[in-house]
């Protein structure tokens, strides 16, 4: 029992360390830019994690149940890194253009006796239908009404993007399952995989909520501050994407 509990705890730790890898943090950061609320941002991170974790489980099943191996050819790992880099390039460009347009935004004001005014921000449409391509109405008591699309399709898209970051096998987890499965049994192995995927999901949701909170702080003040934060995030995501592509491309072309 002690060995099985230790394996579960170790798997959870692996899940946390896997979730906080730079490319995952960058992808979640890019996607949470559209969500105005930290709880929605956490949901975005969670959906990203679910799509990611599902493919992780598929890799584990393929490696151990189907193929009976603990590793895959190195080329798959390089391909996955390259694919993640390409996705991050697209996300960084979206962030950059959105931020630049935000810096150049304009307002239309209408004042009445009730001290009510409306202003409209002109931005790019939301990448995943999670908001930002919308108008706000403000009243004197600082009440807000928002028109967002937070439908299931938008979160399904987020999960799909998360899955794209798992096109390379999770090497550490495959090795861990291969090492622990013979001595723990099927039920314990299932517990190990469950702990791993749960840790990924919770950690990525926390990342989404944290990043969303930062974006919300910048959005609550001058709109240009939020736009500047978006541009900064786009530069960082783009730099990571270029590094991933530059690291993987030579191995793929060899």
C-alpha positions as a Markdown table, in Angstrom:
| # | Residue | x | y | z |
|---|---|---|---|---|
| 1 | Unk | 0.0 | 0.0 | 0.0 |
| 2 | Unk | 2.9 | 2.4 | 0.8 |
| 3 | Unk | 4.5 | 1.8 | -2.5 |
| 4 | Unk | 1.3 | 2.4 | -4.4 |
| 5 | Unk | 0.6 | 5.6 | -2.5 |
| 6 | Unk | 4.2 | 6.7 | -3.2 |
| 7 | Unk | 3.7 | 6.0 | -6.9 |
| 8 | Unk | 0.5 | 8.1 | -7.0 |
| 9 | Unk | 2.2 | 11.0 | -5.2 |
| 10 | Unk | 5.2 | 10.8 | -7.6 |
| 11 | Unk | 2.8 | 10.7 | -10.6 |
| 12 | Unk | 1.0 | 13.8 | -9.3 |
| 13 | Unk | 4.4 | 15.6 | -8.9 |
| 14 | Unk | 5.2 | 14.7 | -12.5 |
| 15 | Unk | 1.9 | 16.1 | -13.6 |
| 16 | Unk | 2.6 | 19.4 | -11.9 |
| 17 | Unk | 6.1 | 19.7 | -13.4 |
| 18 | Unk | 4.8 | 18.8 | -16.9 |
| 19 | Unk | 2.0 | 21.4 | -16.6 |
| 20 | Unk | 4.4 | 24.2 | -15.8 |
| 21 | Unk | 6.6 | 23.6 | -18.8 |
| 22 | Unk | 7.2 | 26.9 | -20.6 |
| 23 | Unk | 5.3 | 26.0 | -23.8 |
| 24 | Unk | 2.2 | 25.1 | -21.9 |
| 25 | Unk | 2.3 | 28.3 | -19.8 |
| 26 | Unk | 2.8 | 30.3 | -23.0 |
| 27 | Unk | -0.2 | 28.6 | -24.7 |
| 28 | Unk | -2.5 | 29.1 | -21.8 |
| 29 | Unk | -1.3 | 32.7 | -21.5 |
| 30 | Unk | -2.2 | 33.4 | -25.1 |
| 31 | Unk | -5.7 | 31.8 | -24.8 |
| 32 | Unk | -6.7 | 33.5 | -21.5 |
| 33 | Unk | -6.2 | 36.9 | -22.9 |
| 34 | Unk | -9.8 | 36.8 | -24.2 |
| 35 | Unk | -11.4 | 35.9 | -20.9 |
| 36 | Unk | -12.3 | 38.8 | -18.7 |
| 37 | Unk | -12.9 | 36.9 | -15.5 |
| 38 | Unk | -10.2 | 34.9 | -13.5 |
| 39 | Unk | -12.7 | 32.0 | -13.1 |
| 40 | Unk | -13.3 | 31.9 | -16.9 |
| 41 | Unk | -9.5 | 32.1 | -17.3 |
| 42 | Unk | -9.2 | 29.1 | -15.0 |
| 43 | Unk | -11.8 | 27.3 | -17.0 |
| 44 | Unk | -9.8 | 28.0 | -20.2 |
| 45 | Unk | -6.7 | 26.6 | -18.5 |
| 46 | Unk | -8.7 | 23.5 | -17.4 |
| 47 | Unk | -10.1 | 22.9 | -20.9 |
| 48 | Unk | -6.6 | 23.3 | -22.3 |
| 49 | Unk | -5.5 | 20.7 | -19.7 |
| 50 | Unk | -8.3 | 18.3 | -20.5 |
| 51 | Unk | -7.4 | 18.2 | -24.2 |
| 52 | Unk | -3.8 | 17.9 | -23.3 |
| 53 | Unk | -4.3 | 15.1 | -20.7 |
| 54 | Unk | -6.6 | 13.1 | -23.0 |
| 55 | Unk | -3.8 | 12.8 | -25.6 |
| 56 | Unk | -1.3 | 12.0 | -22.8 |
| 57 | Unk | -3.4 | 9.1 | -21.8 |
| 58 | Unk | -3.6 | 8.0 | -25.4 |
| 59 | Unk | 0.2 | 8.0 | -25.6 |
| 60 | Unk | 0.4 | 6.0 | -22.3 |
| 61 | Unk | -2.0 | 3.4 | -23.5 |
| 62 | Unk | -0.4 | 3.1 | -26.9 |
| 63 | Unk | 3.1 | 2.8 | -25.4 |
| 64 | Unk | 2.3 | 0.2 | -22.7 |
| 65 | Unk | -1.0 | -1.6 | -23.6 |
| 66 | Unk | -0.7 | -1.7 | -27.4 |
| 67 | Unk | 3.0 | -1.5 | -28.3 |
| 68 | Unk | 4.5 | -2.8 | -25.0 |
| 69 | Unk | 7.2 | -0.2 | -25.0 |
| 70 | Unk | 8.2 | 2.7 | -22.8 |
| 71 | Unk | 9.6 | 5.0 | -25.5 |
| 72 | Unk | 9.0 | 6.2 | -29.0 |
| 73 | Unk | 11.5 | 7.2 | -31.7 |
| 74 | Unk | 13.2 | 10.6 | -31.0 |
| 75 | Unk | 11.8 | 12.0 | -34.2 |
| 76 | Unk | 8.3 | 12.1 | -32.6 |
| 77 | Unk | 9.5 | 14.2 | -29.8 |
| 78 | Unk | 11.1 | 16.7 | -32.2 |
| 79 | Unk | 7.9 | 16.8 | -34.3 |
| 80 | Unk | 5.8 | 17.5 | -31.3 |
| 81 | Unk | 8.1 | 20.4 | -30.2 |
| 82 | Unk | 8.0 | 21.8 | -33.8 |
| 83 | Unk | 4.2 | 21.6 | -33.9 |
| 84 | Unk | 3.9 | 23.3 | -30.5 |
| 85 | Unk | 6.2 | 26.0 | -31.8 |
| 86 | Unk | 4.1 | 26.6 | -34.9 |
| 87 | Unk | 0.9 | 26.8 | -32.8 |
| 88 | Unk | 2.6 | 29.3 | -30.5 |
| 89 | Unk | 3.7 | 31.4 | -33.4 |
| 90 | Unk | 0.1 | 31.7 | -34.5 |
| 91 | Unk | -1.1 | 32.5 | -31.0 |
| 92 | Unk | 1.7 | 35.1 | -30.5 |
| 93 | Unk | 0.8 | 36.8 | -33.8 |
| 94 | Unk | -2.8 | 37.0 | -32.7 |
| 95 | Unk | -1.8 | 38.5 | -29.4 |
| 96 | Unk | 0.5 | 41.0 | -31.1 |
| 97 | Unk | -2.0 | 42.3 | -33.6 |
| 98 | Unk | -4.7 | 42.5 | -30.9 |
| 99 | Unk | -2.4 | 44.4 | -28.7 |
| 100 | Unk | -1.3 | 46.9 | -31.3 |
| 101 | Unk | -4.9 | 47.5 | -32.3 |
| 102 | Unk | -5.7 | 48.0 | -28.7 |
| 103 | Unk | -3.0 | 50.6 | -28.4 |
| 104 | Unk | -4.7 | 52.5 | -31.2 |
| 105 | Unk | -8.3 | 52.1 | -29.9 |
| 106 | Unk | -10.8 | 54.9 | -29.9 |
| 107 | Unk | -13.9 | 55.8 | -27.9 |
| 108 | Unk | -17.4 | 57.0 | -28.8 |
| 109 | Unk | -19.0 | 58.8 | -25.8 |
| 110 | Unk | -22.6 | 59.6 | -25.3 |
| 111 | Unk | -23.5 | 61.6 | -22.2 |
| 112 | Unk | -27.0 | 62.1 | -20.8 |
| 113 | Unk | -28.7 | 63.4 | -17.7 |
| 114 | Unk | -28.3 | 60.1 | -16.0 |
| 115 | Unk | -24.5 | 60.3 | -16.2 |
| 116 | Unk | -24.5 | 57.3 | -18.4 |
| 117 | Unk | -22.1 | 56.9 | -21.2 |
| 118 | Unk | -21.2 | 54.2 | -23.6 |
| 119 | Unk | -17.9 | 53.4 | -25.3 |
| 120 | Unk | -16.9 | 50.9 | -27.9 |
| 121 | Unk | -13.5 | 49.3 | -28.3 |
| 122 | Unk | -12.5 | 48.3 | -31.8 |
| 123 | Unk | -10.3 | 45.1 | -31.6 |
| 124 | Unk | -9.9 | 42.0 | -33.6 |
| 125 | Unk | -12.6 | 39.5 | -33.2 |
| 126 | Unk | -12.0 | 36.9 | -30.4 |
| 127 | Unk | -9.7 | 34.1 | -31.5 |
| 128 | Unk | -11.8 | 31.4 | -29.8 |
| 129 | Unk | -15.0 | 33.2 | -29.1 |
| 130 | Unk | -14.1 | 33.9 | -25.5 |
| 131 | Unk | -14.7 | 37.6 | -25.6 |
| 132 | Unk | -12.9 | 40.9 | -26.4 |
| 133 | Unk | -14.5 | 41.6 | -29.8 |
| 134 | Unk | -17.3 | 43.3 | -27.9 |
| 135 | Unk | -18.7 | 46.5 | -26.6 |
| 136 | Unk | -19.1 | 47.6 | -22.9 |
| 137 | Unk | -21.8 | 49.7 | -21.4 |
| 138 | Unk | -20.9 | 51.6 | -18.1 |
| 139 | Unk | -23.1 | 53.3 | -15.7 |
| 140 | Unk | -22.3 | 55.8 | -13.0 |
| 141 | Unk | -22.3 | 53.1 | -10.3 |
| 142 | Unk | -19.6 | 51.2 | -12.3 |
| 143 | Unk | -22.0 | 48.4 | -13.3 |
| 144 | Unk | -21.0 | 46.6 | -16.5 |
| 145 | Unk | -22.9 | 44.6 | -19.0 |
| 146 | Unk | -20.9 | 42.4 | -21.3 |
| 147 | Unk | -21.7 | 40.4 | -24.4 |
| 148 | Unk | -19.5 | 37.4 | -24.6 |
| 149 | Unk | -19.6 | 34.1 | -26.3 |
| 150 | Unk | -18.6 | 31.5 | -23.7 |
| 151 | Unk | -20.2 | 28.6 | -25.5 |
| 152 | Unk | -19.1 | 24.9 | -25.4 |
| 153 | Unk | -17.6 | 25.2 | -28.9 |
| 154 | Unk | -15.2 | 27.9 | -27.7 |
| 155 | Unk | -13.9 | 25.7 | -24.9 |
| 156 | Unk | -13.8 | 22.7 | -27.2 |
| 157 | Unk | -11.4 | 24.7 | -29.4 |
| 158 | Unk | -9.3 | 25.5 | -26.3 |
| 159 | Unk | -9.1 | 21.7 | -25.6 |
| 160 | Unk | -8.1 | 21.0 | -29.2 |
| 161 | Unk | -5.3 | 23.6 | -28.9 |
| 162 | Unk | -4.2 | 21.9 | -25.7 |
| 163 | Unk | -4.1 | 18.5 | -27.5 |
| 164 | Unk | -1.8 | 20.0 | -30.1 |
| 165 | Unk | 0.8 | 20.5 | -27.4 |
| 166 | Unk | 0.9 | 16.7 | -26.8 |
| 167 | Unk | 1.9 | 15.6 | -30.3 |
| 168 | Unk | 5.1 | 14.4 | -28.8 |
| 169 | Unk | 5.1 | 11.5 | -26.2 |
| 170 | Unk | 5.4 | 12.5 | -22.5 |
| 171 | Unk | 8.7 | 10.7 | -22.1 |
| 172 | Unk | 9.0 | 11.0 | -18.3 |
| 173 | Unk | 5.5 | 9.6 | -17.6 |
| 174 | Unk | 5.9 | 6.8 | -20.1 |
| 175 | Unk | 9.1 | 5.7 | -18.3 |
| 176 | Unk | 7.5 | 6.1 | -14.9 |
| 177 | Unk | 4.4 | 3.9 | -15.9 |
| 178 | Unk | 6.7 | 1.3 | -17.4 |
| 179 | Unk | 8.8 | 1.1 | -14.3 |
| 180 | Unk | 5.9 | 1.0 | -11.8 |
| 181 | Unk | 3.3 | -1.1 | -13.7 |
| 182 | Unk | 4.9 | -4.5 | -13.3 |
| 183 | Unk | 5.0 | -4.2 | -9.5 |
| 184 | Unk | 1.8 | -2.4 | -8.7 |
| 185 | Unk | -0.9 | -4.0 | -10.8 |
| 186 | Unk | -3.5 | -2.6 | -13.2 |
| 187 | Unk | -5.6 | -0.8 | -10.5 |
| 188 | Unk | -2.6 | 1.0 | -9.1 |
| 189 | Unk | -1.4 | 1.9 | -12.6 |
| 190 | Unk | -4.8 | 3.4 | -13.3 |
| 191 | Unk | -4.5 | 5.4 | -10.1 |
| 192 | Unk | -1.1 | 6.6 | -11.2 |
| 193 | Unk | -2.4 | 7.8 | -14.5 |
| 194 | Unk | -5.4 | 9.4 | -12.9 |
| 195 | Unk | -3.2 | 11.3 | -10.4 |
| 196 | Unk | -1.0 | 12.5 | -13.2 |
| 197 | Unk | -3.8 | 13.8 | -15.4 |
| 198 | Unk | -5.6 | 15.4 | -12.4 |
| 199 | Unk | -2.4 | 17.2 | -11.4 |
| 200 | Unk | -2.0 | 18.5 | -15.0 |
| 201 | Unk | -5.6 | 19.7 | -15.0 |
| 202 | Unk | -5.6 | 21.4 | -11.6 |
| 203 | Unk | -2.2 | 23.1 | -12.3 |
| 204 | Unk | -3.1 | 24.3 | -15.7 |
| 205 | Unk | -6.4 | 25.7 | -14.4 |
| 206 | Unk | -4.5 | 27.5 | -11.7 |
| 207 | Unk | -2.1 | 28.9 | -14.4 |
| 208 | Unk | -5.1 | 30.1 | -16.4 |
| 209 | Unk | -6.7 | 31.8 | -13.4 |
| 210 | Unk | -3.4 | 33.5 | -12.4 |
| 211 | Unk | -2.7 | 34.8 | -15.9 |
| 212 | Unk | -6.3 | 35.8 | -16.3 |
| 213 | Unk | -6.1 | 37.8 | -13.0 |
| 214 | Unk | -3.1 | 39.7 | -14.3 |
| 215 | Unk | -4.9 | 40.5 | -17.6 |
| 216 | Unk | -7.9 | 41.6 | -15.6 |
| 217 | Unk | -5.9 | 44.0 | -13.5 |
| 218 | Unk | -4.5 | 45.6 | -16.7 |
| 219 | Unk | -7.9 | 45.7 | -18.3 |
| 220 | Unk | -9.5 | 47.4 | -15.3 |
| 221 | Unk | -7.4 | 50.5 | -15.8 |
| 222 | Unk | -6.3 | 52.3 | -18.9 |
| 223 | Unk | -7.1 | 50.2 | -21.9 |
| 224 | Unk | -3.7 | 50.9 | -23.3 |
| 225 | Unk | -2.1 | 49.2 | -20.3 |
| 226 | Unk | -4.0 | 46.0 | -21.2 |
| 227 | Unk | -2.9 | 46.4 | -24.8 |
| 228 | Unk | 0.7 | 46.9 | -23.8 |
| 229 | Unk | 0.5 | 43.8 | -21.6 |
| 230 | Unk | -0.9 | 41.9 | -24.5 |
| 231 | Unk | 2.0 | 43.0 | -26.8 |
| 232 | Unk | 4.5 | 42.1 | -24.2 |
| 233 | Unk | 3.0 | 38.6 | -23.8 |
| 234 | Unk | 3.0 | 38.2 | -27.6 |
| 235 | Unk | 6.7 | 39.0 | -27.7 |
| 236 | Unk | 7.6 | 36.5 | -25.0 |
| 237 | Unk | 5.4 | 33.7 | -26.6 |
| 238 | Unk | 6.9 | 34.4 | -30.0 |
| 239 | Unk | 10.4 | 34.2 | -28.6 |
| 240 | Unk | 9.6 | 30.8 | -27.0 |
| 241 | Unk | 8.0 | 29.6 | -30.2 |
| 242 | Unk | 11.1 | 30.5 | -32.3 |
| 243 | Unk | 13.3 | 28.7 | -29.8 |
| 244 | Unk | 11.2 | 25.5 | -30.0 |
| 245 | Unk | 11.2 | 25.6 | -33.8 |
| 246 | Unk | 14.9 | 26.3 | -34.1 |
| 247 | Unk | 15.7 | 23.4 | -31.7 |
| 248 | Unk | 13.4 | 20.9 | -33.4 |
| 249 | Unk | 13.9 | 21.8 | -37.1 |
| 250 | Unk | 17.5 | 20.5 | -37.5 |
| 251 | Unk | 16.6 | 17.1 | -36.1 |
| 252 | Unk | 13.6 | 16.8 | -38.4 |
| 253 | Unk | 15.6 | 17.8 | -41.4 |
| 254 | Unk | 18.5 | 15.5 | -40.6 |
